[in-house]
């Protein structure tokens, strides 16, 4: 019968057409794809393929997509972020490590909260200046800026601004551009009364003439740092972003009784080379420390001042290296074990 044959032919044509449409990318049952992938009907001999969400790959989206942040190249628990997430296959662009406070470097590998030298004296008196100085006890007590060192002791042991100074400040010239991450403040006792900074600002400069203040979040103006609550405790303030500067200035805003301050700057060298290499903590072993000679008290080995005693803050009766003679030809040598960058010595 011609009519049934016509219907059969028409149905066959429709099925063929639907097959063509399916081959061009129709959706299928997405339960076949894992991790939220979308199932797309395949072509030729491929029954289907999975369109995977970001972060997954593989035939059925069952594999974690590898990129510059997998595994995490950042150190000290820093977060890795892909700068540009456009990629082709497994070819990715660059990434950036989001460092926690106190760390810096491309991979957050450098601890950058080392004391810069106020307390130890590595920052010289000549590098510290102030807007004014308080003269106490008939002008005999000079509360000078070079006294503003953390934990300094004595009757006169801090910087105090003049009572007549309406815009006091104290600043440090680091002598070169350094990375500054924060400040530690401490008050002092003057004439039997506690004095300290309750709030202050921090300004910075490259030339010592033009200063600008650290800014608060979202255009709120100059950032106000919270200072101390007494004259002896320490208050640590870390900056939101490191400063690469030569001059750092602290500007008191609200003072308790008088603007009296002892402080320390925290940071590191711009090149990140400011960490101890291991003499003090013994990570450099004794065998790697040698010298031209050894002094032996009474000529006895038991009373010798060996090279490996030359460790910072070593305690005991024999707590340093001593050469046999007081001669310019004597030397002490450290084998670092591998090639290292040395920026200075304490």
C-alpha positions as CSV (number, residue, x, y, z in Angstrom):
1,X,0.0,0.0,0.0
2,X,1.5,3.3,-1.0
3,X,0.3,5.3,2.0
4,X,2.0,3.2,4.7
5,X,5.2,3.1,2.7
6,X,5.1,6.9,2.5
7,X,4.7,7.2,6.3
8,X,7.6,4.8,6.9
9,X,9.8,6.7,4.5
10,X,8.9,10.0,6.2
11,X,9.6,8.6,9.7
12,X,12.9,7.3,8.5
13,X,13.8,10.7,7.2
14,X,12.9,12.3,10.5
15,X,15.0,9.8,12.5
16,X,17.9,10.5,10.2
17,X,17.5,14.2,10.7
18,X,17.4,13.9,14.5
19,X,20.6,11.8,14.4
20,X,22.2,14.6,12.5
21,X,21.1,17.2,15.0
22,X,22.3,14.9,17.9
23,X,25.7,14.5,16.2
24,X,26.0,18.3,16.1
25,X,26.1,18.6,19.9
26,X,22.7,17.9,21.6
27,X,22.7,17.4,25.4
28,X,22.6,14.0,27.0
29,X,22.2,12.5,30.5
30,X,24.7,14.6,32.6
31,X,24.8,12.0,35.3
32,X,27.5,10.3,33.2
33,X,29.8,13.3,34.0
34,X,31.2,13.8,37.4
35,X,31.8,17.0,39.4
36,X,29.0,19.0,37.7
37,X,30.1,18.3,34.2
38,X,27.6,18.8,31.3
39,X,27.1,15.8,28.9
40,X,27.2,16.5,25.2
41,X,26.4,13.9,22.5
42,X,29.5,13.1,20.5
43,X,30.2,12.5,16.8
44,X,31.3,9.5,14.8
45,X,32.3,6.7,17.1
46,X,32.3,8.8,20.3
47,X,29.0,8.3,22.2
48,X,29.3,11.5,24.3
49,X,31.8,13.9,25.9
50,X,31.8,16.0,29.1
51,X,32.1,19.7,29.3
52,X,33.9,20.1,32.6
53,X,33.6,23.0,35.0
54,X,36.7,25.0,35.9
55,X,39.2,23.0,38.0
56,X,38.3,19.6,36.5
57,X,39.4,17.7,33.4
58,X,39.4,14.1,32.1
59,X,37.0,12.0,30.0
60,X,34.2,12.3,32.6
61,X,35.6,15.3,34.6
62,X,37.1,12.9,37.1
63,X,40.5,14.5,37.3
64,X,41.7,17.7,39.0
65,X,42.9,20.2,36.5
66,X,46.6,21.0,36.9
67,X,47.7,24.6,36.8
68,X,50.4,26.9,38.3
69,X,48.7,26.7,41.7
70,X,48.6,22.8,41.9
71,X,50.6,21.9,43.8
72,X,50.8,25.3,45.7
73,X,54.2,26.9,44.9
74,X,53.7,29.5,47.6
75,X,55.4,29.0,51.0
76,X,54.3,29.8,54.6
77,X,50.7,28.9,53.9
78,X,50.2,31.7,51.4
79,X,47.4,31.6,48.9
80,X,48.2,31.0,45.2
81,X,46.0,32.9,42.7
82,X,46.2,32.7,38.9
83,X,46.6,36.2,37.5
84,X,44.9,35.3,34.2
85,X,42.8,32.2,34.3
86,X,42.6,31.9,30.5
87,X,44.2,28.7,29.4
88,X,44.4,26.2,26.5
89,X,44.5,22.6,27.6
90,X,47.0,22.5,30.4
91,X,48.9,25.7,29.4
92,X,48.4,28.4,32.1
93,X,49.6,31.9,32.5
94,X,51.3,33.5,35.6
95,X,50.2,33.3,39.2
96,X,50.8,35.5,42.4
97,X,51.3,34.4,46.0
98,X,49.2,36.3,48.5
99,X,51.5,36.5,51.5
100,X,50.4,36.6,55.1
101,X,51.5,39.5,57.3
102,X,55.2,39.4,58.0
103,X,56.2,37.5,54.8
104,X,57.4,38.8,51.5
105,X,59.1,37.5,48.3
106,X,57.7,36.0,45.1
107,X,56.7,32.9,46.9
108,X,56.3,34.4,50.4
109,X,59.6,32.7,51.3
110,X,61.1,35.6,53.3
111,X,60.3,36.5,56.9
112,X,60.2,40.3,56.8
113,X,59.5,41.2,60.4
114,X,63.1,41.3,61.7
115,X,64.0,44.1,64.1
116,X,65.9,46.7,62.0
117,X,68.3,47.8,64.7
118,X,66.8,50.4,67.2
119,X,67.2,48.1,70.2
120,X,70.5,46.6,69.2
121,X,72.1,49.9,68.2
122,X,72.6,48.8,64.5
123,X,70.7,52.0,63.8
124,X,73.2,54.7,64.9
125,X,72.3,57.7,67.1
126,X,73.0,59.9,64.2
127,X,70.2,58.3,62.1
128,X,67.5,59.2,64.6
129,X,66.1,62.7,64.8
130,X,63.0,64.5,66.1
131,X,61.1,67.7,65.9
132,X,61.9,68.7,69.5
133,X,63.4,67.4,72.8
134,X,62.1,67.7,76.4
135,X,64.6,69.0,78.9
136,X,63.8,68.0,82.4
137,X,65.1,68.7,85.9
138,X,66.4,72.2,85.3
139,X,67.6,71.3,81.8
140,X,69.9,68.6,83.0
141,X,67.8,65.7,81.7
142,X,67.7,65.5,77.9
143,X,65.0,63.1,76.6
144,X,66.7,62.9,73.2
145,X,65.5,61.0,70.1
146,X,68.5,58.6,70.2
147,X,67.2,57.3,73.5
148,X,64.0,56.0,71.9
149,X,65.2,52.4,71.8
150,X,63.0,49.5,72.8
151,X,63.6,48.3,76.4
152,X,66.2,51.0,77.1
153,X,66.8,51.4,80.9
154,X,67.9,54.2,83.2
155,X,66.3,57.3,84.6
156,X,66.3,59.1,81.2
157,X,65.5,56.2,78.8
158,X,63.3,57.4,76.0
159,X,62.4,60.3,73.7
160,X,60.0,62.9,74.9
161,X,58.8,65.8,72.8
162,X,58.8,69.3,74.1
163,X,55.7,70.5,75.9
164,X,55.6,73.4,73.5
165,X,55.8,71.2,70.3
166,X,52.3,71.2,68.7
167,X,53.3,68.9,65.9
168,X,55.8,66.4,67.3
169,X,57.5,63.7,65.3
170,X,60.5,61.3,65.5
171,X,62.1,59.7,62.4
172,X,64.7,57.2,61.4
173,X,67.0,57.4,58.4
174,X,67.7,53.8,57.4
175,X,70.6,55.0,55.1
176,X,69.3,53.0,52.2
177,X,65.9,51.8,50.9
178,X,64.6,49.0,53.0
179,X,61.4,47.0,53.3
180,X,59.5,48.1,56.4
181,X,56.6,45.9,57.6
182,X,55.7,47.4,60.9
183,X,56.6,49.1,64.2
184,X,56.7,48.1,67.9
185,X,56.0,50.9,70.4
186,X,56.7,51.3,74.1
187,X,56.2,54.1,76.5
188,X,58.3,55.0,79.5
189,X,58.1,56.4,83.1
190,X,59.1,60.1,83.5
191,X,59.1,61.8,86.9
192,X,57.3,58.8,88.4
193,X,54.4,58.9,85.9
194,X,53.6,56.7,83.0
195,X,53.8,58.3,79.6
196,X,53.1,56.8,76.2
197,X,51.5,57.2,72.7
198,X,47.8,56.2,72.6
199,X,47.5,56.8,68.9
200,X,49.9,57.8,66.2
201,X,50.4,58.1,62.4
202,X,53.3,56.7,60.3
203,X,54.8,58.7,57.4
204,X,57.6,57.7,55.0
205,X,59.9,59.3,52.5
206,X,62.6,58.4,50.0
207,X,64.5,61.7,50.4
208,X,63.8,62.9,53.9
209,X,62.1,66.1,52.7
210,X,58.7,65.1,51.2
211,X,56.7,62.7,53.4
212,X,53.4,61.0,52.9
213,X,51.3,59.2,55.5
214,X,50.2,55.5,55.3
215,X,46.6,55.6,54.2
216,X,43.6,53.9,55.7
217,X,41.3,51.5,53.9
218,X,39.0,52.7,51.1
219,X,39.9,56.4,51.1
220,X,39.4,57.0,54.8
221,X,42.4,59.3,55.0
222,X,45.6,59.0,57.0
223,X,45.6,55.7,59.0
224,X,45.5,56.1,62.7
225,X,47.5,53.4,64.6
226,X,46.5,52.3,68.1
227,X,49.4,52.6,70.5
228,X,50.1,51.6,74.0
229,X,47.9,51.3,77.2
230,X,50.8,51.6,79.7
231,X,54.4,52.7,79.9
232,X,56.1,49.2,79.8
233,X,54.1,46.9,77.5
234,X,54.8,46.4,73.8
235,X,52.3,47.2,71.0
236,X,53.0,45.6,67.6
237,X,51.4,47.3,64.5
238,X,52.0,45.6,61.2
239,X,51.3,47.5,58.0
240,X,48.8,46.3,55.4
241,X,51.4,46.7,52.7
242,X,55.2,46.8,53.1
243,X,57.0,50.1,52.6
244,X,60.2,50.3,50.5
245,X,61.6,53.5,51.9
246,X,64.7,55.1,53.5
247,X,63.0,57.4,56.0
248,X,60.2,56.4,58.5
249,X,58.6,59.0,60.7
250,X,56.2,58.4,63.7
251,X,53.8,61.2,64.4
252,X,52.1,61.2,67.9
253,X,48.4,62.1,67.8
254,X,47.1,61.4,71.3
255,X,49.5,61.0,74.2
256,X,49.0,60.0,77.8
257,X,50.4,62.8,79.9
258,X,53.4,63.3,77.6
259,X,54.6,62.1,74.1
260,X,57.2,59.7,75.3
261,X,58.3,56.8,73.1
262,X,60.7,53.9,72.7
263,X,60.2,51.9,69.5
264,X,61.6,49.4,67.0
265,X,61.0,49.1,63.2
266,X,60.3,45.7,61.7
267,X,61.2,44.7,58.2
268,X,64.0,43.3,56.1
269,X,66.4,44.2,53.2
270,X,64.7,44.9,49.9
271,X,66.4,41.9,48.4
272,X,65.0,39.7,51.2
273,X,68.5,38.9,52.6
274,X,68.2,39.6,56.3
275,X,67.8,36.2,58.0
276,X,70.5,34.8,60.3
277,X,72.5,32.0,58.5
278,X,72.9,29.8,61.5
279,X,75.8,30.7,63.8
280,X,73.6,31.5,66.8
281,X,71.2,28.6,66.5
282,X,73.9,26.0,65.6
283,X,72.4,25.2,62.2
284,X,76.0,25.8,61.1
285,X,77.8,22.9,62.7
286,X,81.0,23.1,64.7
287,X,83.1,21.4,62.0
288,X,82.4,24.2,59.5
289,X,83.9,26.8,61.8
290,X,87.7,27.1,61.6
291,X,90.4,29.6,62.6
292,X,94.0,30.4,62.1
293,X,94.9,29.6,65.7
294,X,93.4,28.9,69.1
295,X,94.3,30.4,72.5
296,X,94.7,27.9,75.3
297,X,94.6,29.2,78.8
298,X,97.7,27.8,80.6
299,X,98.4,25.8,77.5
300,X,95.7,23.3,78.3
301,X,93.2,21.9,75.8
302,X,90.5,21.8,78.4
303,X,90.7,25.6,78.7
304,X,90.8,26.4,75.0
305,X,88.8,29.1,73.2
306,X,87.8,27.1,70.1
307,X,86.5,28.6,66.8
308,X,83.1,27.0,67.2
309,X,82.6,29.0,70.5
310,X,82.3,32.1,68.3
311,X,78.5,32.0,68.4
312,X,76.3,35.1,69.1
313,X,75.2,35.3,72.8
314,X,77.0,32.0,73.7
315,X,77.0,31.5,77.5
316,X,79.6,29.8,79.8
317,X,83.2,30.4,81.0
318,X,84.5,29.7,77.5
319,X,82.0,31.6,75.3
320,X,84.0,33.0,72.3
321,X,86.8,32.3,70.0
322,X,90.2,33.8,70.9
323,X,93.2,33.8,68.6
324,X,96.6,32.7,70.0
325,X,98.2,36.1,69.2
326,X,97.0,39.6,68.9
327,X,98.0,39.8,65.2
328,X,96.3,41.2,62.1
329,X,97.1,37.9,60.3
330,X,94.7,35.9,62.5
331,X,91.3,34.9,61.0
332,X,88.1,33.1,61.7
333,X,86.4,31.2,58.8
334,X,82.9,29.9,58.2
335,X,82.0,27.3,55.6
336,X,78.4,27.8,54.8
337,X,78.1,24.4,53.1
338,X,76.7,25.8,49.9
339,X,76.6,29.0,48.0
340,X,74.7,31.6,50.0
341,X,74.1,35.4,49.8
342,X,75.7,37.2,52.7
343,X,74.5,40.8,53.3
344,X,76.1,41.6,56.6
345,X,77.5,40.5,60.0
346,X,76.5,41.1,63.6
